[in-house]
Amino acid sequence: MTDSYLYDGPGEADHLAACPECSAALALVGLPETAAEPPPTLREAVLSGARRRRAPAALGVASVTVPYAEQVALMDDLLAELSLPQWDAPIARHGTVRDLVGHLAANDATVAAFMGLPGAGTAREHRRWRDQAGSLLERVSRAGEVLLGVEVALAGVRPARAPLRQAMIQRTFETWTHADDIRAATGRPPAPPRDEHVHLIAEFGLALLPRALKGARRDVSVTVVLTGPGGGTWTVPLSRAAGRVATLVSADAVGFCRLLAGRRPPDTFPYAAEGDPALARDLIHAAATLGCD
């Protein structure tokens, strides 16, 4: 059967009624004439796989929805594996795994409300988080490139606003961070994001770094070299009047993202610096305050 027939020809029921050869072939292979009811778990399985692999049509939108979709799918799979006692496993900063998932849903709700989505409701933590994350992903995937530039409130203890594009990277970042928190609490190994997603997260944190620095604003720039998977080189102006590069800081890319999340103590974080050592130290300490806890 040709593609043109599939798209332009009569429906299959009409064709079967008029074509004895196809009717005989259908009877020969023993296929039912009506489709069977799909199993109730099929929808969630398909959605979970789609979130991991989906590619929205607009490249600009895909650049932030694909990483988030992947982390949502991985968190969804992780939570589905947990035993009942593991939901009560203790987690620093948030009490238990159950409390942590509630915290993640509350932070996602900031962006969900901006996108006009209803509240997460009162369902169990896993379903409440997953349903809201899925709705957020679908809504942003349908949004245009222009909407990604509209400013929204970021999650976290430091009040800040940034374009929706950055907020979606933050949602990716926090979902990964808290999934690793759960893995650690339940005896599972950590799982860093894809290299290109590590790069996005690092870039997101570096953009916030000037605002996180305490003390007088410095009219200089810093160069940050992140090595390993997801690495890169960025020169970050610390003020509008920034001039010369005062220091160069280098560190591991994934480790730096964990520092940004507040999961690596700044006093023991391994990095190398050239130039102003005090400024380098201030940058590392400021980076450690940018998490969403």
C-alpha positions in Angstrom: 0.0 0.0 0.0 1.6 3.3 -1.1 2.0 6.4 1.0 -0.3 8.4 -1.2 -3.0 5.8 -0.7 -2.5 6.0 3.1 -3.0 9.7 3.1 -5.4 10.3 0.3 -7.4 7.1 -0.2 -10.5 5.7 1.5 -10.6 4.6 5.1 -9.5 1.1 5.9 -13.0 -0.1 6.7 -14.2 1.0 3.3 -11.2 -0.6 1.6 -11.7 -4.0 3.4 -15.4 -4.0 2.4 -14.5 -3.5 -1.2 -11.3 -5.7 -1.4 -11.7 -9.4 -1.0 -7.9 -10.0 -1.2 -7.2 -7.8 1.9 -10.2 -9.2 3.8 -8.8 -12.7 3.1 -5.3 -11.7 4.2 -6.7 -10.2 7.4 -8.5 -13.4 8.2 -5.4 -15.5 7.4 -3.2 -13.7 9.9 -5.9 -13.9 12.5 -5.9 -10.1 13.4 -9.0 -8.8 15.1 -11.2 -6.4 13.1 -11.4 -4.0 16.0 -8.5 -2.7 18.1 -8.0 -4.2 21.6 -8.3 -1.9 24.6 -4.8 -0.8 25.6 -3.5 -1.7 29.1 -4.1 1.1 31.7 -0.3 1.4 32.2 0.5 2.1 28.6 -0.1 5.9 28.6 2.3 6.5 31.5 5.0 4.3 29.9 4.7 6.1 26.6 4.7 9.5 28.2 7.8 8.6 30.3 9.7 7.5 27.2 8.5 10.5 25.2 9.7 12.9 27.9 13.1 11.4 27.6 13.3 11.5 23.8 10.9 14.2 22.6 12.1 17.0 20.3 9.7 20.0 20.1 9.5 21.6 16.7 11.0 25.0 17.6 14.7 24.7 18.1 14.8 27.6 20.6 12.1 25.9 22.7 13.7 22.5 22.4 17.0 23.8 23.8 15.4 24.2 27.2 12.6 21.7 27.1 14.6 18.6 26.1 17.0 18.8 29.1 14.0 19.3 31.4 12.1 16.5 29.8 15.0 14.1 30.3 15.4 15.0 34.0 11.7 14.7 34.6 11.7 11.2 33.1 14.7 10.1 35.1 13.2 11.4 38.3 9.8 9.8 37.4 11.6 6.4 37.0 13.5 6.9 40.2 10.5 7.6 42.3 8.6 4.7 40.8 11.4 2.4 42.0 11.3 3.5 45.7 10.0 1.2 48.3 7.6 2.6 50.9 10.3 2.8 53.6 12.6 4.7 51.1 10.0 7.5 50.9 10.8 8.2 54.5 14.6 8.1 54.1 16.1 11.2 55.7 17.5 14.0 53.5 19.4 17.0 54.7 17.6 20.4 54.4 14.2 18.8 53.6 13.5 16.1 56.1 12.6 13.0 54.0 12.4 12.0 50.4 8.6 12.6 50.5 9.2 16.2 51.8 11.8 16.8 49.1 9.4 15.9 46.3 6.9 18.3 47.8 9.6 21.0 47.9 10.4 20.3 44.2 6.7 20.6 43.2 6.4 23.9 45.1 9.4 25.4 43.2 8.1 24.1 39.9 4.8 25.8 40.7 6.5 29.2 40.3 6.9 28.7 36.6 3.7 26.7 36.2 1.7 29.6 37.6 3.4 32.0 35.1 2.3 29.6 32.3 -1.3 29.7 33.6 -1.4 26.2 34.9 -3.6 25.3 37.9 -2.1 24.4 41.3 -0.6 21.0 41.8 -3.5 19.8 43.9 -3.5 17.4 46.8 -2.6 14.1 45.2 0.3 12.0 46.5 3.7 13.6 46.2 4.9 11.6 43.2 1.7 12.1 41.2 1.3 15.7 42.2 4.9 16.5 41.1 4.8 14.4 37.9 1.4 15.8 36.7 2.5 19.4 37.2 5.9 18.8 35.6 4.3 17.1 32.6 1.8 19.9 32.2 4.5 22.5 32.5 6.6 20.7 29.9 3.7 20.5 27.4 2.8 24.1 27.9 6.3 25.5 27.4 6.8 23.1 24.4 3.9 24.8 22.7 5.1 28.3 23.5 6.9 30.5 21.0 10.4 31.7 21.1 9.3 35.2 22.2 7.8 33.9 25.4 11.1 32.4 26.4 12.5 35.9 26.8 9.8 37.1 29.3 11.1 37.5 32.8 9.7 35.2 35.6 10.7 34.7 39.2 13.4 32.1 39.9 13.2 29.7 42.7 15.6 30.0 45.6 16.4 32.0 48.8 17.8 34.9 46.8 15.0 36.8 45.1 15.9 37.1 41.4 14.1 37.3 38.1 15.3 35.9 34.7 13.9 35.0 31.3 11.7 31.9 31.1 14.5 30.3 29.2 16.7 30.5 32.2 13.9 29.5 34.6 13.5 26.2 32.6 17.2 25.5 32.9 16.9 26.1 36.6 14.0 23.5 36.7 16.3 21.1 34.9 19.1 21.9 37.4 17.0 21.4 40.5 15.3 18.3 39.2 18.7 16.7 38.6 20.1 17.9 42.0 17.2 16.5 44.0 17.2 13.2 42.0 20.8 12.8 43.1 19.8 13.7 46.7 17.3 10.9 46.6 19.9 8.5 45.0 22.3 9.3 47.8 19.7 8.8 50.5 18.6 5.4 49.1 22.0 4.0 48.4 22.1 4.6 44.6 25.0 6.1 42.6 24.8 9.7 41.3 23.9 10.3 37.7 25.2 13.5 36.1 23.2 15.0 33.2 24.4 14.8 29.5 27.5 16.9 28.7 25.5 19.5 26.8 23.1 19.9 29.7 25.9 20.3 32.2 27.2 23.1 30.0 23.8 24.8 30.1 23.6 24.5 33.9 27.1 25.9 34.4 26.3 28.8 32.1 23.0 29.5 34.0 24.9 29.7 37.3 27.7 31.9 35.9 25.1 34.4 34.7 23.8 34.8 38.3 27.3 35.0 39.8 27.8 38.8 39.7 24.6 39.4 41.7 25.6 36.7 44.3 29.0 38.4 45.2 28.9 40.2 48.5 30.6 43.6 49.1 31.4 46.4 46.8 30.8 45.8 43.1 34.1 45.2 41.3 34.7 46.8 37.9 36.6 43.8 36.6 35.9 40.6 34.8 36.7 37.0 35.6 37.4 34.0 33.3 36.1 30.7 34.4 37.4 27.5 32.7 35.4 24.4 33.4 37.0 21.1 32.4 35.7 17.6 31.7 32.3 16.7 30.3 30.2 19.7 29.7 33.0 22.2 30.2 33.8 25.4 28.5 35.3 28.9 29.0 33.4 31.9 30.0 34.5 35.5 30.7 32.0 37.1 33.2 31.9 40.9 33.8 31.2 41.6 37.4 29.7 45.1 36.7 28.5 47.1 33.7 31.9 49.0 33.8 34.0 45.8 34.0 37.3 46.0 32.3 40.4 43.8 32.7 40.2 40.1 33.6 41.4 40.1 37.3 41.4 36.4 37.9 41.1 33.0 36.1 39.4 30.2 37.9 39.4 26.6 36.6 37.5 23.6 38.0 35.7 20.4 37.0 32.4 21.2 35.2 30.2 18.6 37.0 31.8 19.4 40.3 31.1 23.2 39.7 27.5 22.4 39.1 27.3 20.5 42.4 28.9 23.5 44.0 26.3 25.8 42.5 23.6 23.5 44.0 25.2 23.8 47.4 26.2 20.1 47.4 30.0 20.8 47.6 31.4 22.8 50.5 33.2 25.9 49.1 36.0 25.7 51.6 37.1 22.2 50.4 36.1 22.6 46.7 39.1 21.9 44.4 39.9 24.7 42.0 42.9 26.5 40.6 43.3 30.2 40.3 45.5 32.7 38.6 45.5 36.4 39.4 43.6 37.8 42.4 43.3 34.9 44.9 40.9 36.7 47.2 38.5 37.4 44.3 38.7 33.7 43.2 37.8 32.6 46.7 34.9 35.1 46.8 33.6 33.7 43.5 33.7 30.1 44.8 31.9 31.0 48.0 29.3 33.1 46.0 28.7 30.2 43.6 27.8 27.9 46.5 24.9 30.1 47.5 23.0 29.8 44.2 21.0 26.6 44.9 17.3 26.3 45.2 17.1 25.1 48.8 
